[in-house]
Amino acid sequence: MSSEVPSGRPLRLLRRLYEQGEPATTYTVRVKQSELADQLGISRQALNVHLRKLRDFGHIRTGRGFIDITEEGLRALGVFVNPAFVFIKISPLRREEAYQKILEFSVQKAFRVAGDMDAVIVVEREKLNEALRKLALVEGVQDTKSYITIQTLK
């Protein structure tokens, strides 16, 4: 992926798309369809039939070398798209070690923050208990505050 920043008209187009877009949660799988077919023990043609059905239902988007599971697909799996936020207070002497441990967790996002707390992680609601159990084992974590979202407003 390029880190080049567009300018001029491409940048204006990107801005317009961003302003008109809606935030969405997707899970991207980077895999060749032939590899996925092998993993599932089916032919590539059979895989394409199944992928087409999932696309028709709006559960996935596909492209060269990737498959995105959409919010609709996540709902079909029983995965809620409204995440949980966990605010974490860490002992100043243990922050770097704690940040490294937190990066090993299965989280959607992890942030270092300034203020009363030192880090924020965003996790799927279903994985909140697991994340809290793991955080309890991280040396230096002094306090956590968890917030579960109930509705996406924008």
N, C-alpha and C positions, 0 to 999 in steps of 0.2 A: 504494500500500500504506500502511496506517495504522501509525503507530508507537505507537498506544494500547495500553497493557498491560491485559489483562483482570484482573478481580478476582473474588473469591467463587467461586461454583460453576464458572463458565467457566474460571477459573484452575486449579481442582482437576481439572477434566476434562482440560485441556491437560497438566497434570503427569502424570495417570494414563496418558494416551496416550503421552507421552514415555517413561515408565518401562516400559511394556509394548511399546514399539516396538523395532525393530531398525534400526541404522544402514544406510543404503542409498545407493548411488551412482546418481544419475540425471542425465541431460542433458535440460534443458528447452528446448524450442523454442517461442517465442512467435510464432505465425503463424496467420492465419486459413486455414481449409481451402480456401477459394476461391483465396487467393493461392498456397498450396502446389500446388493442382491446376494453376494457370496456369504455375507454375515448372516443373512436370513435363510440361506439355503434354498433360494428360489432363482428362477431365470430373470434376466434383466427385463425381458418383455412382461413377465408377471409383475415385477416391481413397478413398471411403468403404468400398468393397469391400476394398481393400488394407489400409486401417487396421483394419478389423474382423478380418482374418486375423492381423495383427500383434498386436492385442489378445488374440485367442483363444490365441495362442502365449505370451502374457505378455511380449512384447517391448516393448510400449508401454502407456501410460495416456494417455487423452485427456480434455480438458475444454474449456470455453469459451475459445478463444483460445490453447490450449497443447497440446503433445504432449510427454510424458515418455518418454525411452528408458530402460527399466529395466535393471538389472544383467543380466537374462536376455538382453535385446536387445543389450547391449554384448558379452556372450559370443558371441552369434550373429555379431557383426561381427568377432570375433577380438580385441576390446579387453578386456584383463584388468582386473578391478576392484581388484586389489591394486596400490596405487600405489607410487611411489618418493618418498622424502623426500630433499631436498637441503639440507644445512645450509651456510650461507654466511657466511664471515668477510669483513668489508668494512673498508677503511681509514676511520678516524673522519672524515677530511677529505672523504671522497667518499660518505658514507652516503646523504644525501638524493638525490643524483644517481643512485646505484645503485638505490635503492628505486624511483625513477621508471622506470628502465629495466626493472627486474624486473616491474613492473606491466604492461608491454607484452607480456610473454611469455604463451604459451598454457599456463597452469597451472590446476590445480583450486583451489588455495588458496595464499596467500602471507601470511606472518606476519613481523612484527618481533619479535625475542625478546631477552631479557636473558640474559647468561651468556657462555660462551666464543665463541658465534657471534652474529651480528647479525640473520640472517634464516633462515627455513625456507620452502621452497616444496614443494608437493605436486604431482607430475606423474604422468601416466599412464606406466607402464613403457615403453611404446613411444616416448614422447617424451623419455625421459631423455637420450639422446645429444644431441638437438637442444637441450635446455635447457642442458646442460653446454657445448656449443659457443657458445651465445649468452652464457652467463655468462663465458666466457673473454674475451669481447670487451668486457665491461663494465668501465670504468675504476674502479679502487678495489677490485675483488674480489680478495682475497688468497688465499683458500683455499676449497675446497668439500669436503664429505664426503657421499657418496651412500649411501643405504640402500634396498634394494629389498625390499618386503614379500613374503612367501611364503604367508602365510595370514592371513585375518581371524579373530581369536579371539573378538571380540565386536563 
